[in-house]
């Protein structure tokens, strides 16, 4: 439930005349940061625009131009899921301003709360920002860039709650929309997903059923990116969840193993039995079980709700087996992890985690962690040197070999999210 909401105001009818930008960051369903900037568009102001948003030429004197502001804004948008109300307007303002300043486009996906609201709130007479805000009881100073961005963020949260969907991209897909994208050199709009093609003749349909089934599964399965977090459904948390890791090792001597570290609030294993791997295939309570169905695959069977309350995280790792000299995970041709519902066998999400790995000999693929009494999964893909010994040292287990210490790593997803929440005190349609 992480995304960033934006709203632009313009000085005149030109999309390159941005004079204000509001930006609101949401992490784990909570507004964690807000930013508002006045921008000198270096263009004339139309009286009609001033009447709408109240920004005058004197108010932007001495303020940064878009080109000057962009180094501050770009990191807040890069790789994000970005939302706006009437996103076609705000995204065109962004593109025009970037083009006018000869700046490269960032990479992100975006959604439109106006179109989502129009689909999901058909009982409303209008789907303007102020109308939907009033419907949900959201206070709004309309056409204030920060207020509009905040309202867009809160509307999306309300729609996700209404639909019981905790991933913005999956919500859009449920409503028949495909996320828009901005990327270096171009963009695609937020729009209705293509309708299913007409049925093929029976002879053609029977020709390649396996290929069609595989393609359909690939379309339906969301692909996670590094840093993304997803909720684990209560049913899966209460029953079983499969976490499968598959890899392609072109080098015959590259043997890999999956392991899981059951971690306390200290971020450490307090007993060796809470380290699940090929030498200890389940934890004391039988909540995390290890299996190796093939030489190039590993499997964990998890019953998260049965884990003791003291276990706050389960870190899943992949390491090179044995001597790591001259070998690295950069030699992998492909590696991906999958969340699987064992009842149906359906792959719920995939994470191609090997991208960017070079000389590392161990990687933390991701973490299952408790957040507000529910379990979530964070896609991490953080590499280390020193193989399995380095990870054991990192997680507080004594090992005989004094292999190199683990390289510097990002904070764990659970700790980082908790810190963010603690620190968060406090023209559209």
C-alpha positions in Angstrom: 0.0 0.0 0.0 2.9 2.3 -0.9 2.5 5.1 -3.4 3.0 8.9 -4.1 0.3 11.4 -5.0 0.9 14.6 -6.9 -1.0 17.6 -8.1 0.1 20.5 -10.4 -1.3 23.9 -10.8 -0.5 26.0 -14.0 -0.1 29.7 -14.7 -2.0 29.6 -18.0 -3.4 27.1 -20.5 0.0 25.9 -21.5 0.9 22.5 -19.9 4.5 23.7 -19.5 3.5 26.6 -17.1 3.5 24.7 -13.8 3.4 27.2 -10.9 2.8 24.8 -8.0 3.3 21.2 -7.1 2.0 19.2 -4.2 3.4 15.8 -3.4 2.3 13.3 -0.7 4.0 10.0 0.1 2.1 7.0 1.5 3.8 4.1 3.1 1.9 1.1 4.4 -1.4 3.0 4.1 -0.2 6.0 6.1 0.7 9.5 4.9 4.4 9.8 5.9 5.6 12.9 4.1 4.1 16.0 2.4 5.9 18.5 0.2 4.6 21.7 -1.5 6.5 24.0 -3.8 5.7 27.2 -5.7 7.4 27.2 -9.1 8.4 30.2 -11.3 7.0 29.2 -14.7 8.7 32.1 -16.4 5.5 32.6 -18.3 2.5 34.9 -18.1 -0.3 34.3 -15.6 -3.9 34.2 -17.0 -6.6 35.8 -14.9 -8.8 32.7 -15.1 -6.0 30.5 -13.6 -5.3 33.0 -10.8 -9.0 33.0 -10.0 -8.9 29.2 -9.7 -5.8 28.6 -7.6 -5.0 32.1 -6.2 -1.3 32.0 -7.2 -0.1 35.4 -8.5 3.1 36.4 -10.3 4.5 38.1 -7.2 4.1 34.9 -5.2 6.5 33.0 -7.4 9.1 35.7 -7.7 12.4 34.2 -6.4 11.0 30.7 -6.4 12.9 27.9 -8.3 12.1 27.2 -11.9 11.0 23.7 -12.8 14.5 22.8 -14.0 16.0 24.0 -10.7 13.4 22.1 -8.6 13.6 18.8 -10.6 16.7 17.4 -8.7 14.6 17.6 -5.5 11.5 16.1 -7.0 12.9 13.4 -9.3 14.0 11.0 -6.4 10.6 11.2 -4.9 9.0 9.9 -8.1 11.6 7.5 -9.5 10.4 3.9 -9.3 7.2 4.9 -7.5 3.5 4.1 -8.1 2.3 7.7 -8.7 -1.3 8.7 -8.5 -3.2 11.9 -9.4 -6.9 12.9 -9.8 -7.3 13.3 -13.6 -3.8 12.0 -14.1 -3.9 12.7 -17.8 -3.6 16.4 -16.9 -0.9 16.1 -14.3 1.2 13.7 -16.3 1.0 15.9 -19.3 2.2 18.9 -17.2 5.1 16.9 -16.0 6.0 15.7 -19.5 5.7 19.2 -21.0 7.8 20.7 -18.2 10.5 18.0 -18.6 10.5 18.5 -22.4 10.7 22.3 -22.1 13.7 21.9 -19.8 15.3 19.2 -21.9 15.2 16.8 -18.9 14.9 13.0 -19.1 11.7 11.3 -18.0 11.8 9.3 -14.8 10.6 5.7 -14.6 7.3 5.0 -12.8 3.8 3.7 -13.1 0.8 5.8 -12.5 -2.9 5.6 -11.7 -5.9 8.0 -12.0 -8.3 8.3 -9.0 -10.8 10.2 -11.2 -11.2 7.2 -13.5 -11.1 4.7 -10.7 -13.7 6.7 -8.8 -15.9 6.9 -11.9 -15.8 3.1 -12.1 -16.2 2.3 -8.4 -18.5 5.1 -7.2 -21.1 5.1 -10.0 -23.8 6.3 -7.5 -22.2 9.8 -7.4 -23.5 12.5 -9.7 -20.0 13.7 -10.4 -16.5 12.4 -9.8 -14.6 15.7 -9.4 -12.1 15.8 -6.6 -14.2 17.9 -4.4 -17.3 15.7 -4.9 -15.5 12.4 -4.1 -13.7 14.1 -1.2 -17.0 15.2 0.3 -18.4 11.7 -0.2 -15.6 10.3 1.9 -15.6 13.1 4.4 -12.1 14.4 3.3 -11.4 18.0 4.1 -10.2 19.9 1.0 -9.1 23.3 0.0 -9.7 22.7 -3.7 -7.0 23.8 -6.1 -4.4 24.0 -3.4 -1.7 21.7 -4.9 -0.8 20.0 -1.6 -4.5 19.7 -0.5 -5.4 18.2 -3.8 -2.5 15.7 -3.7 -3.4 14.7 -0.2 -7.1 14.3 -1.1 -6.1 12.1 -4.0 -4.0 9.9 -1.7 -6.8 9.5 0.8 -9.4 8.7 -1.9 -7.2 5.9 -3.2 -6.9 4.5 0.3 -10.7 4.7 0.7 -11.2 2.9 -2.6 -8.7 0.2 -1.6 -10.4 -0.3 1.7 -13.8 -0.5 0.1 -12.5 -3.2 -2.3 -10.4 -5.0 0.3 -7.4 -4.7 -2.0 -4.1 -3.6 -0.6 -2.0 -3.2 -3.8 -2.8 -0.1 -6.0 -1.8 -1.9 -9.2 -4.0 -4.9 -8.4 -6.9 -2.6 -7.5 -6.6 -1.0 -10.9 -6.5 -4.4 -12.6 -9.6 -5.5 -10.7 -11.4 -2.5 -12.1 -10.3 -3.2 -15.7 -7.6 -0.6 -16.0 -3.9 -0.9 -16.9 -1.4 1.4 -15.1 0.1 4.2 -17.2 3.9 4.4 -17.4 6.4 7.1 -17.7 9.9 6.0 -18.9 13.0 7.4 -20.6 11.8 8.4 -24.0 8.1 8.0 -23.7 4.9 7.1 -21.8 1.8 5.0 -21.9 -1.6 6.3 -20.6 -3.6 5.0 -17.8 -6.4 3.3 -19.6 -8.9 0.4 -19.7 -7.2 -2.9 -20.2 -7.7 -4.5 -23.7 -10.9 -6.6 -23.9 -10.5 -10.3 -24.3 -10.2 -11.4 -27.9 -13.0 -13.2 -29.6 -13.0 -16.9 -29.1 -10.8 -18.9 -31.5 -12.2 -21.8 -33.5 -12.0 -25.1 -31.7 -9.2 -26.4 -33.9 -6.9 -23.4 -33.2 -7.9 -23.4 -29.5 -6.7 -27.0 -29.1 -3.4 -26.4 -30.8 -1.5 -25.0 -27.9 -3.5 -25.2 -24.6 -0.4 -25.4 -22.5 1.1 -22.2 -24.0 -2.1 -20.3 -23.6 -2.5 -21.4 -20.0 1.1 -20.3 -19.3 0.6 -16.9 -20.9 -2.6 -16.4 -19.0 -0.9 -17.2 -15.7 1.9 -14.8 -16.5 -0.6 -12.0 -17.2 -2.5 -12.6 -14.0 0.6 -12.9 -11.7 1.9 -9.5 -10.5 5.7 -9.2 -10.7 7.2 -7.5 -7.7 10.1 -5.0 -7.8 12.8 -4.4 -5.3 11.5 -2.6 -2.3 7.8 -3.5 -2.9 5.7 -4.8 -0.1 2.6 -6.9 -0.3 0.0 -8.1 2.2 -0.4 -11.8 2.8 -4.1 -12.7 2.9 -5.4 -13.8 6.3 -6.5 -17.1 4.8 -2.9 -17.8 3.6 -1.4 -16.6 6.9 -3.7 -19.0 8.8 -3.1 -22.0 6.6 -0.1 -22.6 4.4 1.9 -20.5 2.0 4.6 -21.8 -0.4 7.6 -19.7 -1.1 9.4 -21.3 -4.1 12.8 -20.2 -5.4 14.0 -21.2 -8.9 17.3 -20.5 -10.6 19.3 -21.2 -13.7 23.0 -21.8 -13.0 24.9 -22.1 -16.3 28.1 -23.1 -14.3 27.8 -26.8 -13.2 29.9 -26.1 -10.1 27.5 -23.4 -8.8 25.4 -25.1 -6.2 22.9 -23.0 -4.3 20.8 -23.5 -1.2 17.8 -21.7 0.3 17.5 -21.0 4.0 15.3 -19.0 6.4 16.2 -17.1 9.6 13.4 -16.7 12.2 14.2 -13.4 13.8 13.2 -11.7 17.1 12.7 -8.0 17.6 16.5 -7.7 17.9 16.9 -8.8 14.3 18.6 -12.0 15.4 18.1 -15.8 15.8 18.2 -16.6 19.5 18.6 -20.3 19.0 20.1 -22.5 16.2 16.8 -24.4 15.7 15.3 -21.2 14.4 17.6 -21.3 11.4 16.0 -23.5 8.8 18.2 -24.9 6.1 19.3 -28.2 4.6 20.9 -29.3 7.9 17.8 -28.3 10.0 14.7 -28.7 7.8 12.1 -27.2 10.1 11.8 -24.9 13.1 10.8 -26.3 16.6 7.1 -25.6 16.0 6.9 -26.9 12.4 5.8 -23.6 11.1 8.6 -23.2 8.5 9.7 -26.3 6.6 12.5 -26.6 4.0 12.5 -28.8 0.9 14.6 -29.1 -2.2 12.4 -30.4 -5.0 15.1 -30.1 -7.6 18.8 -29.2 -7.9 17.9 -25.8 -9.2 15.0 -25.0 -6.9 14.3 -24.6 -3.2 11.0 -24.5 -1.3 9.8 -23.2 2.0 6.4 -24.2 3.4 5.2 -21.5 5.9 2.3 -21.4 8.4 2.9 -17.8 9.5 0.0 -17.5 11.9 1.4 -20.4 14.0 4.7 -18.8 14.5 5.4 -17.7 18.2 4.6 -14.1 18.9 8.3 -13.5 19.6 9.2 -14.2 16.0 8.6 -10.9 14.1 10.4 -11.6 10.8 11.4 -14.5 8.6 14.3 -13.7 6.3 14.6 -15.9 3.2 18.1 -16.2 1.7 19.9 -17.9 -1.2 23.6 -18.7 -0.8 26.4 -20.5 -2.6 27.0 -23.9 -1.1 30.5 -24.7 0.1 33.6 -22.9 -0.9 32.7 -19.6 -2.5 36.2 -18.9 -4.0 35.9 -17.8 -7.6 32.1 -18.1 -7.6 29.4 -15.5 -7.3 25.7 -15.0 -7.8 26.5 -12.8 -10.7 27.0 -16.1 -12.6 23.2 -16.9 -12.4 21.4 -16.8 -15.6 18.1 -16.2 -13.9 16.6 -16.5 -10.5 13.1 -15.7 -9.2 10.9 -16.3 -6.1 7.2 -17.0 -6.1 4.4 -16.8 -3.6 2.1 -19.7 -4.2 -1.3 -20.7 -2.8 -0.9 -24.4 -2.1 -4.6 -25.1 -2.3 -4.9 -24.0 -5.9 -1.2 -24.1 -7.0 -1.7 -20.5 -8.2 1.4 -18.2 -8.3 0.2 -15.1 -6.4 3.3 -13.0 -7.1 6.8 -13.3 -8.6 10.0 -11.6 -7.8 13.0 -11.8 -10.2 15.6 -11.0 -7.6 18.9 -11.7 -9.4 19.0 -8.4 -11.3 22.0 -6.3 -10.2 23.8 -9.1 -8.4 27.5 -9.3 -9.4 30.2 -10.5 -7.0 27.9 -11.4 -4.1 27.9 -14.9 -2.7 24.6 -14.6 -0.7 21.4 -12.7 -1.1 18.5 -11.9 1.2 15.7 -12.4 -1.2 13.0 -11.0 1.0 11.3 -10.9 4.4 8.0 -12.0 5.8 7.2 -9.7 8.7 4.4 -8.7 11.1 2.9 -5.3 10.6 -0.1 -4.3 12.7 -0.9 -7.9 13.6 -0.8 -9.0 9.9 1.9 -10.6 7.8 3.4 -8.9 4.8 6.2 -9.8 2.4 8.9 -7.3 1.4 10.9 -7.9 -1.8 14.5 -7.0 -0.8 17.2 -8.6 -3.1 20.2 -7.4 -1.0 23.5 -9.1 -1.7 26.4 -10.0 0.6 29.9 -11.3 0.4 31.0 -14.2 2.6 28.3 -16.7 1.7 26.1 -18.4 4.4 28.7 -17.8 7.1 28.3 -14.0 6.6 24.5 -14.2 7.0 24.7 -16.4 10.1 27.0 -13.8 11.6 24.6 -11.0 10.6 21.7 -12.8 12.2 23.5 -13.6 15.5 24.5 -17.2 15.0 27.9 -18.5 15.9 29.8 -20.2 13.1 33.1 -22.0 13.1 34.4 -20.4 9.9 35.4 -16.8 10.1 34.4 -15.9 6.6 34.3 -12.3 5.5 31.7 -10.2 7.3 28.5 -9.4 5.5 28.6 -6.2 3.4 26.7 -3.2 4.3 22.9 -3.6 4.0 19.7 -1.7 4.0 17.6 -1.7 7.1 15.1 -4.5 7.2 11.7 -3.8 5.7 9.9 -4.2 9.0 12.3 -1.9 10.9 12.3 0.7 8.2 8.5 0.7 7.9 8.1 1.1 11.6 10.5 4.0 11.6 8.7 5.7 8.8 5.4 5.3 10.6 6.8 6.7 13.9 8.3 9.7 12.1 5.0 10.5 10.5 3.4 12.5 13.2 1.5 14.1 12.5 -6.5 21.3 -12.6 -8.2 18.2 -11.7 -11.7 17.0 -12.6 
